[in-house]
Amino acid sequence: MSSTLILGAGLAGLSAAILLARSGHQVTLVEQDTAQGRRRGLQQLPHIHLNLSLWRELGENELPELPHRLLAHGALRLNLLAANPPLRGVPFTEADHRFETVTARRAVHQRVLEQLAGTVPGVSIHWGEQVQDLIVTEAGKPARVLGVRTRSGTEFRAELTVDASGRRSALPRWLARAQLPAAREERAERGSVYYSRHYRSAGGRPPALLAGTLQPYHGLSIITLPADNDTWSVAIVTGSEDAELRRLRDPANWELALRQYPRAAHWLQGEPLSDDVAVMAALHDQKRSLLSDSGQPLVGGLVLLGDAWASTDPTLGRGSSITLKHALLLRRLLTEINPGSEPLRFTREFETLSQRELGPLINRSSWYIRQRLQELYADVAGERLVSDADWQRVQASRHLELTDPDLARHFAAGAYLLDENTERFRRPELLDERLAAVLAGSWDRYPHGGPDYQRLLKLLS
């Protein structure tokens, strides 16, 4: 069993710490924030949050008390199929229960996970320690990371160091200060901006989901998510370069905009939990790698976990599920390779394993967001996007999932990271026939209604 040092006490770091400690590893977790539950370093804390069905499935199998603790703190258990219009009021089958999830606002999820980690033997959490430097071997190339030194001068050493400090990790600065090669990075040119508000119900239940949790409209998207303790969250999502819709920072403009969308306007029927609109910007998909172009490790004894490795636009709600899968991969590799005796091999194999197991999912998510942003900017410019065949299929599916229960299940299985769940649509040609019929007819890319972009701007001005 190894000693492991984890940098960052977000969902990735805490989940990994619990999983590794329960497998017999000694885990030291270092976090720069000082107060548990009040995480200034977590930009996404005041914003919308959803745990997909895959997260619930993995959580119940690997961290079974976590969903129970969340429920005890008011988290909501719901079946995400209820978000699909053709399935409202339809009795769920036994197979449909796999679409259930347990979800809460990010702040509640974070607090419960912190409390759970604090009860696990083998986990030592050090709050208020900001990493200043990596401690590395002086001899040998590539170098090996032995631990970190914090601003307070405290040294933490371990056989394996795990950077779980998120998409804004200071890894580039740490590597430069240690005179180590820079990590390879890929970053999308365009990203999203979130304008979020939270509400509490006066009647004891969240509003009905009338058109899915994610609703694409002309020039923007709307996300509506039930949450814990009779609360819910709504976000209006735009492209990061859309200066005109920055007026959504004004709560009056934000509410005026939401009222224009008939499948989302009823989410205003509650008590706002704050007077302002929370803004989260510069959300670009990005990936980092500690391997060279030839696949050799740039450094040993150091790995990247969760968003520090690959962060996707949160529009699809996949972050917590991908993070938990990544933590499970780390635990698995620690049963096969000892990072203390083979630090370079461990770094190389963890990157390879991560890419093999999670890379296709990351790439598909990034493709979707890239295409959607192109669509948004075409809407802003008043142009019709000339899209490829795959994106046209996505556009056509917006219609099919509103009318056909079987197809609603099929598309939900992909959206919520579950396998295809109906035998009928395991045959792709049947789905292709439906999509071809929509594409061949007269159809609206945005079947949920609402104004076009220019009309919305006129209303807001």
N, C-alpha and C positions, 0 to 999 in steps of 0.2 A: 504494500500500500504506500502511496506517495503522499508527500506534503504538497499542498496546492495553495497558491496565493491568488486571490481573485480581486481584481481592481474594478470597483463599481458595484453598488448595492441596488441596482435596478432589477427588473424582472429576470433578466438573464443571469446576473451574478447571484442573486438570492436563490433562484431555482437550481442553478448548478451547485451552489454550496450545500443545499439540503440533499440533493441527489448523491453528491460525492461523499459527504460525511456519513450518510446512511450505508454507503458501500465500504466504509472503513477508512476512508482517507481523512487526514487532518487538514482542515480548511481554515485559512485565515482570509478574512474579507476586509478590504480597506475601502472606505468611502469618504469622499471629501466633504459631504454635507454633515452638519453637526446634529440636527434634530430628526429623530425618526418620525415619519409621517409628514414632515414639512420639508420637502425636497426641492430646494431652489435650483438645483442642478438638473432637474428633470423638466425639460421644456414642455413635454406633452402632458404633464400632470393635470392641468386644468381643462384639458380637451377631451373630446369624445373618446370612448374606448369600448371595444367589443372583443369578447372571447368567442372564437368560432367553435363549431361543434368538434373539430379535431382537438382543440385545446382541452375541452371537457373530457373527451375520450382518453387522451394521454394523461390528464390530471387525475382522473379517477383510477387509472391503472398504476401510475407511478408516484403520485402525491395525493393519495385518497383523502387525507384530512383537509387538504386545501379547499376543494369545492365545498366541503361541509362547513369549514370555518367562514368562507365567504357567505354562504347562506345564513349562517348565524349572525352575520353582520349586515343582513338585509339584502344580500345579492338576489338577483332575479333568476329563476329557472324558467326558461322558455324554449319552445320549439321554433327554430328559425324558419321552418316551412310556413308558419303562420304569417310570415311577411309576404308570401306570394298570393296575389289576388285569387287565382283559381282554386287555391287550397283553403281559403277562409270558410269555415263552417263544414269542411269535409272531414269525416272521421279519419284519424291517423291510423295507419296500419302498424303492425309490430315493427316492421323495418323502418318506419318513419321516426322511431324514437332515437335513432342515431343522430338525428338533426337537433336534438336537444343541446342546450348549453347552459352554463351558469356564468352570468356576467354582472359587472358592476362598474362604476366609475373608476378611472385609473387610480385616483387617490385612495379609494377604499381597497382595491386590489393590492396596491403597493403596501398599505399599512398592514393588511392581514398577512401578506407574505413576510414582511419584516418581523412580525410577532411570531410567526411559525419558525422562521430561521433562528430566532433567539432561544427557542426551546430545544434545538437539536444538538445532542452531544457531538463534539468534534468540530463545531463551527464557532469560530472566534471572530466577532465583528468589532472593528475599530472605526468609530465615527470621527469626523472632523480631521481626517488625515489626507491631505492633498499630495499626490505623488509629484515629486520634483525630478527625480532621476532614476534611471534603471541602473541596477548594479550588475556589471558584466565581467566576464573573465578577461584578463589582459592578454592572455596567450591564445593562439589558435584562431583560425579563420574557417568558417564563420564563428563569431563569438557566441557565448552562451549567456543567457540572462539568468542571474542567480536570485533576483528579487528587486526591491525598490527602496528608495530613500525618500522620505516625505519632507515637506517644508519644515516640520518640527524637528527634523534631524533623526527621526526614528527610522531604523532599518527593519524591513520585513523580508525574510529570505525563505525560499521554498524550492523544491525540485522542479516545479512547474509554475509559471506565472501566466495568468489568464487575464487578458484585457477584455473586460465586460463593461466598459465605461460609455458605451453608446455611440451614436452616429457622430457626435462631436468629440470623440476621443482625442486626447492630446498625444496620441501615439507618434505623429510626425515630429513633434517637439522632443519627445523622450528619445527617439532614435537618433535625432540630430545631436542632442546633447551628449549622447553616449558614443558619437562618431561611428554609428552603425549605418548600413545602407538604408535608404528610404524604402518604405513599403510601396508596392505597386498599387496605384489607385485608379479607379474608374468612377466617373461622376457624370450623371445625366446633365445635359445642357439646360433643361427646363425642369421646373418643379411646381409645387402647388402651394397655395396659401389657405389656411383654415380660419374661418370666422365662426366661433363656437359660443353657444350659450347652454346653460343647464336650467332645468325647470323642476318644480315639485308639484305633484298633483294635489288638488284640493279634494278630489273624490276618492283617492286611495288607489288609483291604478293609472298606468301610463296610457297614452292615446293608442288607437289602433294603427297597425302598420298597413297602409293601403296600397303601397307600391314597392315593397322591398325596403331593406335598410339603406341601400344606395340607389339614388334616383338620378339618372343623367338627364339634364335639361340643356336647352340651347344656351351655350356660353358659360354654364356653371353646373355643378352637381350639388345635391342635397343629401345629407346623411341623417337619418332619424334612428335613434337607438334608445330602447328602454334600458333602464339601469337599476340601481339598488334603491331601497327605501322609498319607493313611490316617486323616484326621480327619473328624468330622461334627459337626453342630450341631443342637440341639433347643431349641425355644422353646414355652412354654405362654403363650398370649395371652389376656388378659382385658380387660374394659372398665375404663377408668381409675377409675370410681367404685365398683368392686367391692372393698370393704374386706375382705370375708371371705377372699378368695383372696390377700390380701397375705401370708398365711402361707406362700405358695410361695417367699418369700425364704429360708426355711429349706431347705437342701439335702435333709434327710431328708423333709420334707413334699413337696418337689418330686419326689423319686424315688418316694415312695409314690403320689403322684397319677399319675405317668406309668405306673406298673405296672397301673393300672386299665383301660388302653386296649389291647386285644389287638393292634391294628394298629400300635401305636407302642412298646409296652413293650420289645420286643427292642432298641431303640436305647439301652438302658441297658447293653448288654453290651460295655462298653469301659472304658477308663481315663479318668476325668475329668481334664481339663487344668487345673482349678483346684478349690479346695475350696468356693468360694462359688457363688452364683447371681447372674448379672449381670442387673441390672434397668434397663430403659429405659422411662421413663414420659412422660406428657404428649405422646403422639403424636397430635396433631390434624391433620387435613387443613387446609391453609391456602393462600391465594393472595395475592399482592401485585401491585399495578399502579402504574405511574408515569404513567398517563393519567387525566385527569379524567373525570367522568361524561359529558361531551360528547365524549370521545375525544381531547382535546388533551393534549400532553405537559406534565407538571408541571415538568419539568426536562429539559435536553438533555445529550447526551454521556454519559449513564449508562443502563445496561441491567441487568436482573436475569436471572440464569442458574441453571438447575437448581432446587434446593430453595429458593433465595432468591426465586425467582419463584413456584413452586408445589410444595408438598411433599405427597405422598400417604402414607397409612398404609403402612408397609413390609410389612404382611401379604401383599400380593399380589406382592412381590418385583420391582416394576417400576421402582424408582428408577434403577438404573444404565442401563437401556435408555432411559428417558425423558431422562435427563441427556445421554447421548451423542447422541440425536436433536436435543436442544436446542442442543448445541454445534455440530452440523452446520448447523443453521438460522442460527446466528450467522455461521459462515464464509460461508454462501451470501449473506447480506445484505451482507456486507462486499465482495462482488464487484459489488454493484449500487449501493450508496450509500456515499459517503465521509463518515464521521462528523466528520472535521475541518472540512469545509466546510458540512455540513448536519446539525449535531448534534441539533436538534429533530426533524427528519424521521427520523433514524436511530432515535431512541428510540421515536417513534410507530410506525414501520413494524416494528420488531423485536417490540414488544408485539402488534401486529396479526397478524404472521406466526406468532408463538408461539401465540396464541389460536386461529388458524385451523388450524394443523397439529397442535397438541398439546392444545388445549382440550377437544375431544370425548373424548379418552382420559383426561384428568385428570377430567373430569366423570363419566365412566362408573365410574372407579375410586372416586371419592368416593361415588357413589350406592351402589355395592356395600358399601363399608365402613359407610355410614350405615345401610343396611338390616340388615347383619349385627350391628351394635351394638344396634339395636333388638331383634333376635332374642335376643341374649345377655341383655339386661336383662329381657326377658320371661321367659326361662328362670330367671334369678335370682329373679324375683318369683313363680315358680310359675304363670305365666300362659301362654296360647297366643297368640302374636302374630297379630293380624289383619292380614295383609300384603296388598299389592296383587298384581295378577295377574302382574306381571313378577317379583316376588320369589318367588312361588309356582312359577314356571317354574324359577328357580334352585334352589329346594328339590327339585323333582322331578328336575332334571338330576343331582343327587347319586346317584340310583338308576341312571339310564340309563348314566352313564359308568363304572359298576362292572361292567356286563354286556355292553355292545355295543361291539366294537372300532371300528366306524365312528364311532359317537357319541363314543367316547373321543378319537379323533383330532380330531373336530369341536370339542369343548369345549376340548381342549388348544391348538388353533390360536388360539382367543380368549384363553385364559389366558396363553399365552406370547407374545402380541402378533404372531402370524402370521396370514396370511389363511386363510380356509376352504380346506381342502386335499382335500376329497373332492367330486366332482361330485354324488354322491347327495344330499348335504345342502346343496347350494346352493339347493335348492328348499325354502323354509321350511315349506311345508305338510306335508312328510314329517316334519320334526322336530316340528311342532305336533301331529301325530297321535300320536307317541310320548309327548310330554309330557302330552297330554290323557288318554291311557290311564292314565298313572301317577296323575294328579290325580283321576281318576274312581274309583280304587280305594282300598284301605286301604293306607296307606304310612307309613313312619317318616321323619320329617325328618332323622334322624341314622342312616344305615344302617351306620356303621362300628362300632357297639356302644359299650360304655363306660357308666359310671354316669350317672344324671341329677345335676343340680347339688346337690340336697339330700343325696343319698347320698354324694357326694364330700365335702361338708362334714363329715358324720358320721365318715367315715373319717379325715379330717385332724385332727379334734378328739379 
